[in-house]
């Protein structure tokens, strides 16, 4: 036994607490996706990203409607919030119009039934907040719904600025 009994007792209590808490934390993490399923899901997400891109470029409201979840929320590069209905109405009316949307550097990560897509976009577009022309990083968050379909629940874009440039 330890010569410093109070310190030993505290260390022993911490070890027991850690042993009890660690399994609880491990159970709260989503299970790892099997490799074959992850490969198939990545293929699905990449295909959906292309559908999303083409829907925006062609103002294809029905396709975009099918890709976005009903509770979809976007944070534009101007920092404004935009719901699914607002996004679709903007495309329908022509207030949102993309002429260029070139994507690169896509990364897809999975967390259970959630997929995070980060990518770089070269954009030329008109949106209600003004014209957009430049390079952006964006994140699309997909969630697999109860029917097994991936839906975009969130989007956020940030302009890429050259080092030292402030605006």
N, C-alpha and C positions, 0 to 999 in steps of 0.2 A: 504494500500500500504506500501511498504518498506520505511524505512527512508533513506537508502543508495541507491538512485535511480540508479546510474550506475551499481552497483553490482546486483541489482534486474533485471535490463534490460538484463545484460549478462546472468544471470541464466535463464530468460524467453526465450532468444534466443536459449540457449543450449537445453532447454526442447522442444522447437518447432523443432529444428534440429533433435534431437533424435527421436521425434515422426514421423518425415518424413523419416528418414533413416532406422529405425527399420523394417518397413514393406518391404522395398527393400531388406534388408539382409535376412529376412525370406523367401522371394520369390526365393532367389538364392540357398537355400538349397534344396536337392532332397526331394520329398515328401516321407513320411513314407510309407513303404511297409505294406500292410494289413497282419495280423498275419498268415492267412492261406497261402498266397502267399509266405511269408517269410519262413514258414515251408517247403513248396514244393521246394523253391529255395535252401534252405540249404541242403535238401535231394539230389537235382541235383548236387550241388557243391561237396558234399561228395562223390557221385558216380564218378564224373569227376576226383576228386583227386585220387581215386583208379585206374581209367583207366589210368591216367597219370603215377602213380607209376608202374603199370604193364607194360605199354608201355616202360618205361625206363628199367625195369628189363629184358624184353624180346627183347629189341632192335626192337620194333614193330614200324617201321617208318610210315606206313599208319595211324595207330591210333594216334600217336603223331602229325602227319601232320594235322589230323582233329581237334585236341585239341588246337593247337597253332594258334593264329591270324597271318595273313600275316605280320603284322608289329611288331610281337613279338620281345622282346629284353630281354636278360638275363644278369645279372651281376653275374658272377661265384664267388665262395668263394675265388678265387685268384684275384678278382677285374677286370677281363677281361670282355669285352662285347662280346655277342654272339647272332647273328641273328637266325631267324627260319631256314634259309637255312644252316647255319653253324652247328646248333644243329642236324638237320636231316642228314646232310652229315657225321657228326661225328659218329652218331649211325649206319648209313648205312655201313661205312667203318670199324667199330670196334674200331676207335680211342677213342670213348666214350663207355665204357662198365661198367654197374652196376652189381655187384654180390650180394650186400645187400642194401636194401633201406627200412628200418623199420621206419614207421611214428607214431608219438604219439603227444599228447597235441595239437590237431588241434582246431583252433578257426576261425570261419567264421563271418565276419561282412559285412553288406550291406550298400551301399551308392547309392541309386537309382538303376541304371542299372550296378553298379560296385560291385563286391564282393572281399574282401580281405581275403586271407587265410594265417594264420601263423601256423606253425607247427614245431615240432622237428623231425629231421631225423638222424637215425644212418646209416652211409653210408660206403660202401666199393666199390670203383670204380676206373676206370682209365679214365682220361680225358687228352686232349692235354697238359695241364699245368703240369701234373704229377699225381701221385696216390693220392687218397683220402681215408682216413680211420679215422673216428671219428664221433663226434656229431656236428650237425649243426642246426641252426634255418633258416627257409626259409620263404619267402613270395611269393605267387602266386597271381597275380591280374587278375581277370576275368572281362570281360565286355560282357554284353548281346548285341549281334549284331542286326541289323535291322530284321533279320529272326527269332529272338528269341532264338538263340543258344548262350550258354556261350562259350567264347573263352579266352584262357590265353594270355594276352597281355604283361605281365611282370613277371619276376622271379628274385629273389635275394636271395643269401645264405651267411650266415656268420658262421664261425666256433665258436663253444662254447668252451671257454677256462676256465680252472680252475682258481679260484681267485689266483692272485699272479704269475701266469705263463705268461711269456712274450716270444714272438717269432716274 
